[in-house]
Amino acid sequence: MFEDILPQIPEISTSAKYWYVRTDGGALYEPFRRSQSIAIGYPLVSLSFIQELDEDEKVGLPILKEELRKHYPPKEGVDGRVNDLSGLHAAQLWKFVREMKAGDIVIIPSPKGERLAIGFVEDKPAFEDALTLGAEKFPEFTKRRSVNWLRGIDRSGINPNLFKLFLNPQTLIDASNYAGWIDPLLYDLFKKGEDYHLVLRVRTEEHIKAQPLFKTCVGLLDLAADFAKLESLDSETDAIETRINLNSPGDVEFWKNGIQLIFVIGLLIVFINGGGITYEDAKSKFSLKTDGILSRLNEFLNDHVRRESVKELGRKLKSLQIMDPKQISDLFKSLLKK
């Protein structure tokens, strides 16, 4: 079974960089999102000029800085001082054109920053074409990168560690130091390096008490380990690492080297939450289409020895509003078709 599901699990490259791209106070959020792209300004410096610079940043970047200064001369501020930001702007252009690559992760904020869109830079070179949204044109933003937007996220549910990133006023920010907090925003189940990650979405907006939360997590781990042992699968729950971000709503993230136990935990949630199988109802019209691991898991949960504890775990999942992990649910449906 695991040979079938491994190719379907999304993978985040360990070499991917992470970029936070501002949207001019939110004005560019919809143009970026609908055009499946991001853009950066300074149209008087052509894309071809940047692409033809020496690949060595120490050589090319000073030339780009002078080109910017020529087209956008530093201006005198209200205090009479000349504020020369050409070096900063040159560095941002360099990153956008020369450093950003396919597979990198991009985040953009909506107006007021209430929502974020997150996606992947596509395997296409930077291109030059003025950004538009319907009849509205944004002629200042001509240098662009194609992005495959994966999902939109409410800012209220993200990890507070990311708030520091949003305070940075620069247009283009390397957010790679925040990778551990950004990855769970992408998928509920994913591989990165040798580890497989499972993200539990806790959607209750009520105050979360410690005991029910930790009892739920321990209950899932113990149940998964018991089933894994019966199946001669990896059952080492002590090797599972976790990270918790709970702001009501929030996330609980598990990760481990190897897919077996992580997948069983996710599958348990789908089964106990419903998942198309009513294991408590003997009159259910639903019938499994396989005599493999799904049927055996159904029998395991239905066993009279553990049925009451499984029901109690189901009530805890419902109380915390822990959602079915999307990637697990999708894989579950694909297994049923076999």
Secondary structure as UniProt FT lines:
FT   HELIX           2..5
FT   HELIX           6..8
FT   TURN            14..15
FT   STRAND          18..21
FT   TURN            24..28
FT   HELIX           29..35
FT   STRAND          37..40
FT   TURN            43..44
FT   HELIX           47..51
FT   HELIX           57..71
FT   STRAND          75..76
FT   TURN            78..79
FT   STRAND          82..83
FT   HELIX           86..94
FT   HELIX           95..99
FT   TURN            102..103
FT   STRAND          105..109
FT   HELIX           111..113
FT   STRAND          115..121
FT   STRAND          127..128
FT   STRAND          131..133
FT   TURN            134..135
FT   STRAND          136..138
FT   TURN            139..140
FT   STRAND          143..154
FT   HELIX           155..157
FT   HELIX           160..162
FT   HELIX           163..166
FT   STRAND          172..174
FT   HELIX           176..178
FT   HELIX           179..186
FT   STRAND          189..192
FT   TURN            193..194
FT   STRAND          195..202
FT   HELIX           210..230
FT   TURN            231..232
FT   HELIX           237..239
FT   STRAND          241..246
FT   STRAND          250..257
FT   HELIX           260..273
FT   TURN            275..276
FT   TURN            279..280
FT   TURN            282..283
FT   HELIX           293..302
FT   TURN            304..306
FT   HELIX           307..320
FT   HELIX           326..336
//
